[in-house]
Amino acid sequence: MARSTLLSAMLLGMLTTCAPAVMAADAPAKSMAVRGTVTQFHGDQLQFTDRKGAAVTATLNDKTTISAVAQGKISDIKPNSFIGTAAAPQPDGTLKALEVHVFDPSLRGSGEGFRPWQGSDGKVGTMTNGTVGTLVNANGRTMTVKYQNGEKKVVVPDDVPVVTLSPGDRSLLKPGAHIILFPAPGSAEPVVAARIVAGVNGTVPPM
């Protein structure tokens, strides 16, 4: 499988396996996630400007799911929390978190696992979704993140962005809202949104 196709599949898998919107984490996706800012939302038509300044139109349907991202704090990361973290591998085998998103309990299990991930800066790193095991609070946080068949040790510096992720609805799609849109597999123009992650109160999704 080509690298770009693999990354697309993993991107879609991370945030589209949430109940009640169940989609396989390894479901093939034809398009990368798109990040941008909402300009208009009317009916089922969403218009937004991507990070390159291009205007994008997307269609929502009854299968489109929406999640809300809000500012969190490092103390939100607790033992037994279900979290996701985009991270960079370190020479000692640990991962250095670039951001951490703490899932609402109703979203536990979303995209569980370890996979490649292309972050908002375009760089390729990793994404780990799992349950926090041991947690050491010293000079930030050092935690183990456990998933189906493994675990990772993740170092979380004090200045790493932390957000919370919870179920949302279309009312979040207001002009000025920052979003990540995951296209439905095989959708063409206009793009059909499988899932949208939308910032609350100006929050920019850091993942």
N, C-alpha and C positions, 0 to 999 in steps of 0.2 A: 504494500500500500504506500502511495506517495506520502511524503512528509506532510504536505499541506492538507491532504485528505485526512490523515491521522489526527492532526491538530484540530481540524474542524469537527471531527467526530467527538473528540474528547471535550472540546468547548461546549458543544451542545449537551453532552452527557452530564457535565457537572451540575448544571442548573435545571435540567429538564426531567430529572428522575424524581422530583418532589411529588409526594401525594398532596392533592388528588390528581395532579397532572402526571401520570406515569408514562415515561418514555424510557426505553432501554438506554443505559449509559453508553453502550457501544453502538447505538443506532447511527447509521451513516448520515452525514450531513454534507450538503453540497456547498454551503456558504459559511464563511467565518462570521463570528459575532460582530455586530456593528455597534459602536459607541457613539453617542451624540447627545444633542439637546433638542427637546420638543419645541416645535414652533406652533403646531396646531393639531387638535384632535377633534374630529367630528364624525359621528356615526361609527363606522368601522375603519375609517381612514385616519392614519397617523402620519403626520409630516414632521420631520426633524432634520437637523443639520448635523452631518457627521463631523468628525474631528478634522477633516481636511477642508471643511467649508462647503461640501457638496450637499444639495438638497436631496432627501430620500423620502419616498412615500412607501408606507407599509400598510397592509391590510390585516386587521384582527378578525378572528372568527370565534365560534363558541368553544374552540379547543385552546385558544390562546390563554396562557396563565401569566399572572403578574405577581411579582414579589416586591416588597418594600425594603429599601436599604436605609437605615438611619444611623446617625453617629452613635458609636459605642465608646467604651473605655476599657482599658486593659484589665480592670477588675471583673469585667463580664466573662473573662475566660476562667472557667472553674473546672475542677475535676468532674468528669461525667458530662460536661458540655459537649454537644455535637457541633464541631466547627469545620470550617474550610480555611485553608491557607495557601496563597500563592507564595512560593519560596524559591530560593536559589540554593543549589547544592554547595556544600562547603568541603574543603579538602579532608576534614576529619570524618566525613560521612554524615554529619548532621545537615539539617536544612536551616537556612536563615530566612525567617518570615519576612515577606515584603508587605503583607497585609493579612489580617485575620477577620473572617466574618463568622459571627456566632449565630447559629440557626435557632429559630424559635422551636420549642419542643415539638410542635406539630409537624415540623419539617425534618425531624430526625431521620437519618438514613439517606438523605438527598445526595445522589452522586457519590456514594461512599467508595473510597478507593484512592489510588495513587496513579497519576497520569501526567503526561506533558501538558503544558499550559502556556499560551501566549498572552502575556499581560497587557495592560493598557498602554505600556510604553513600547509595545511591539516586540519585546525581548521574550525568548522562549525559556521557560523555567519549568517548575512543577506545580501541580495542584494536589493537595492531600485533603480529603474529606474523611473525618472519622471522629471517634470519641476520645476526649482528653482522659488520659490515664494519670500517671504521676505528673505533678506540677510543682516546680521549685520556683519560689518567688525571691529572686536575688538578681540584681542588675537586669531587670526586665523579667522575663519568664522563660523557663526551659521546661518543655513538656513532651510527653510521648503522646502520639496520636495513633490510635489503634483503628484498623479497618479490617475487612473480612479475613484476609490471609496474611496480615503483616502489621507492622507499626513503624513509625518514623519518629526520630528525635528532632524536635523543632526548637530553635532558639528564637525568642520573640523580643527584640530590643524595645526599650521603653518608648521610642518615638514611632513605632510602627502603627499605621492606621488600623483602628478596630471599628468594625461596624456590626450592626445586628441585621439579620435577614428574617423577614416574616411574611406571611401571606398578605397580598395587596389586591387592589382592584383598579378599574379604569379611571377612577377619580384621581389617581396619582399622575395621570398623563396630562399635566397642565403645561402650558407654555413656560419654558425655562427649566423644566425638570430634566435632570441628567439621567440617561438611560443606557442600558446594554440590551440590544435586541438580538435574539437568537432565531434566525430564519428557520422555517419548517423545511425539512429535507425535500429537495426538488423544486422548491418555489422559485418562480422567475420574477419578472417585473409586472406589477409591483410585488415586492417581497411580502410573503405571508409570515406573520410573526407566530412562532411556536411558543416563545416565552419572552417576557420583558422584565428586566430588573430595573426598577425606578427609584431614584433618590428621593428622600423625604426632606422637606425644609432646606433645599439647596445641597443636600448631600450628593457628592459625586461617587458613584460606585468605584471603589479602589481596585477591585479584582480584575 
